[in-house]
Structure formats: C-alpha cells, structure tokens
C-alpha cells in the first residue's frame, strides 16, 4: 500500500509534519514556557518570594536581557531557520530518499531546537543548587510514607512500556534472522536501547522517587512533579520502542521513504509526552508559592 | 502521617525522629506492617544528612519499633505498639539502681562501684569477640 502511495502525498506528509515540528518545538512550547516565566515574575516578585530566585535563576525571570531573552531570541531564530529550510526544500524540489537516510535533516534540526531547552535546564540546575545551598528553614516536614512507582503511574503503562521494549527486541532479532550472524552494529543497537531503558528505570528508582531537588516545594507539588517525571519517562520508553519497531518495519517492508515523517512524529511525541506533559501536569496557577517566602515552613 | 523536625531545637535531630515515630505508633497513626520511607528519601525530604536518619532508624530497629526487610524496605514492627511503651532510659536507671543498691548493701563504696562499672563496660558484649 505504502509503495503505491503517490509521491505528492508523501511529500505533503513530510512538509506538514516538519512544519508542525517547527511550530510545536520552536513557537508553541517556548511561548507556553515564557508565559509561565512571566506569570511567576509578575505574581511572585523577588522582594516577596526571595527563595524562588536562588542561584543563577534570576536572569531567567528578568524581563529584559538575561537567560529569558536568550531563550526567547534563540527560539525565534531557530523557528526562522526551520521555515527557511522548509521553503528551500520546497523550492529545490527536495524528496525523501526512497532508501532512507533523509531523516538526518529532521534529527539535525531537532538538535538545534533542543539547544534553548538546555538554557532552561542550566537555569533550573543553578536555581535548585542555589536553593539547596541557601536552605536554612528551621522547621521541616516530611510525609512518613515511601514513594512507590505505582503511586505515580498506572501499572498498565509500565507493562505497556516493558511489552513494547520486548516487542522491539523480538522484532529486531526476527528481522535479522535468528540464525544469521550478528554484526557489531547489531549488538551495539541492542545494547544502546537496553541501556537507555535501564537508565530510565534507575533514574526513576534512585532519583525521581527518592530525591527532593527543591527543598522548599510543597508536598502536593512535589508529588505532582514526581508523577510528571515518572510518567514522561515511562511514556518516552514506550514511544521509543514503538518508533524503533516502525523504523525496523520500514527497512524490512521497503517504506524507508517515510523515515523522515516517522522520525519527526517520534521527536514531537517525545516533546509532547515529556516537556509539554510536565508543564501541563504542574499548572503554574495551581502551585504553592507561599513556601518561597522568607520564614515559611518547608514541607 | 507527617514528621516535623526543628533544627534549632536542643533535642538531637535523630532523637526528634525517634520520638515522633514512637508517638505515631502509640497514637495508632502508624500501624504494624506499614511501610516507612527509605533513609535516602526521608533524609532528602527533610534536607538532612543520610547518617542522621540512618541513626534514628537504627535506634528504632534496636527498640523493636521498625523492621528492615532488605531491599523490600522498612516497615513498622509487628510488636511496635508494645515495644514503643518501653521507656529505655527509665528501665536502665531502674536496673542500675537495683545493682548499685545491692553493691552498697554488700559494703562497697561508691568509688569501688564506679571502678567496677567501668570494668564491666569494658567487657565484650554478648557474642562479640574482642
């Protein structure tokens, strides 16, 4: 069916998916993030909520200049580059290669789109580090119950992630042929994807469920943060396995021409169920900011 | 069930944890078999050193209030309620008081009792090889 698909349809799919990637990752998500930053700055100023502005995070909340401006401008430039690339592809009559490999453009552009997120990551790291260094609340409270995986994610999603991973391993082995000799790159692929999933599991067990990075954070907000982190990792694992099954199937059944479309959808899904879901699960107007006032008791 | 510690209190931090967990057991807020957070989780939530929480858990385990089951975690001991009512300092005072009285009745001076107490404390614990 796919091999009979008209080239025009494949091209339309590619341009639509790539355009959505540009708008979603470099326009929609940054705008959503900036609204959140501005909401915090306007409603919870440094004078009243000093503990919120620890470390180097102050520049993120500065209206003019600083990390906020860098984040906004870099996204703006990256979006323009993306749209220019899209137009250039259209004008030059670009067509995804039937034997695959054209997804490199999508991946390379996504790496560029990820750079502003690194700015946010650095600011958050500095903020949390500063908070922990400055934390001196005399009274501290904690819930006397363990945080367990299934308190934060339904078992069905974890089972689905495991089944999807095992499904990919089985399909990968079947595709290569059980009797065929495996080359180093086959072992490398298997080891890399397994290591990523093991890394997710270790992060959930040893960091997400155990550590409280923000010492001031209210207990209910911390619960939400843990849930968002755990769910995004579980969903990412499932999406990654499904994507790998799809690309293996593309190679086997000869529809590699759709690799750029599938790659773009995969990368957008990672953002949708990762960063975007984390923002949605922790609405800024629902967070308790009173804990960041001087002298507030930590939970 | 929440624990609250005050780092400016004169009572040691581990002592505050021990007392609050014992009080929670006595008040029925912690039931036998109920799971407790890991040392690392509780230390992180309270922004304390792991060793402080580990010391509190060690004392609670010694007193039969909690039980650690390897990788499965830490749980409230089945006899926690009974064990939490034991006032260990009072018990030690009573036992030592009896022994000191008996020694005095036998004619020992306080100085001799102190020297003997020091020697007894130097003896290896039961099952311990010095």
Contacts between the chains, C-beta under 8 A, distances in Angstrom:
chain1	res1	chain2	res2	distance
A	132	B	47	7.3
A	135	B	47	5.6
A	138	B	6	5.6
A	138	B	7	5.3
A	138	B	8	4.4
A	139	B	4	5.9
A	139	B	5	7.4
A	139	B	6	5.3
A	139	B	7	8.0
A	140	B	4	6.9
A	140	B	5	5.5
A	140	B	7	7.2
A	140	B	45	7.9
A	140	B	46	4.8
A	140	B	47	6.1
A	140	B	48	7.8
A	141	B	2	5.0
A	141	B	3	6.8
A	141	B	4	4.4
A	141	B	5	7.9
A	141	B	46	7.8
A	142	B	2	6.7
A	142	B	3	5.7
A	142	B	37	7.4
A	142	B	42	5.8
A	142	B	45	3.6
A	142	B	46	4.9
A	143	B	1	7.2
A	143	B	2	5.8
A	143	B	37	7.5
A	143	B	45	7.2
A	144	B	1	4.5
A	144	B	2	6.5
A	144	B	3	5.4
A	144	B	21	7.3
A	144	B	24	7.0
A	144	B	30	7.0
A	144	B	36	6.2
A	144	B	37	6.5
A	144	B	42	7.7
A	145	B	1	7.0
A	145	B	35	6.9
A	145	B	36	7.6
A	145	B	37	6.4
A	146	B	35	5.0
A	146	B	36	6.7
A	146	B	37	4.7
A	146	B	38	6.4
A	146	B	41	6.6
A	146	B	73	6.1
A	147	B	37	7.3
A	147	B	41	6.4
A	209	B	41	7.3
A	210	B	38	6.6
A	210	B	40	5.0
A	210	B	41	4.8
A	210	B	44	6.2
A	211	B	40	7.8
A	211	B	44	5.0
A	212	B	44	4.8
A	212	B	45	5.1
A	212	B	47	7.8
A	215	B	47	4.7
A	297	B	4	8.0
A	298	B	47	7.4
